[in-house]
């Protein structure tokens, strides 16, 4: 596993946190929630891609 994946997840988390704080303090709670959900979906897509690569590697390793 590359360390880049951890850095990407951390970067998305920092950006989402800053945007969430800015939007919450300006009174836009609904938009802050949408930013949080979008960040969560982005991280999940990154993880699904890596899990798919892991399953392909296991399938190749065992010859299925």
Phi, psi and omega in degrees: 000135180280150176286343180299325180298318179295319178294322178296316180295320178295320179295317177298319179297318180293315180297316180296320180296315180295314179296321179297316179296316179297316181289323179293318180289337178269002175089015180253069185294323181295319179290327176296320177296320179295323177295319179297316179294319178296321177295319178297317179296320179299315180293321179296322177295321176298317181291322179296321178298317180290322178293323177297318177296323177296316179295322177297320178296317179295319179297318178293321182297318183266358174075031178270000000 
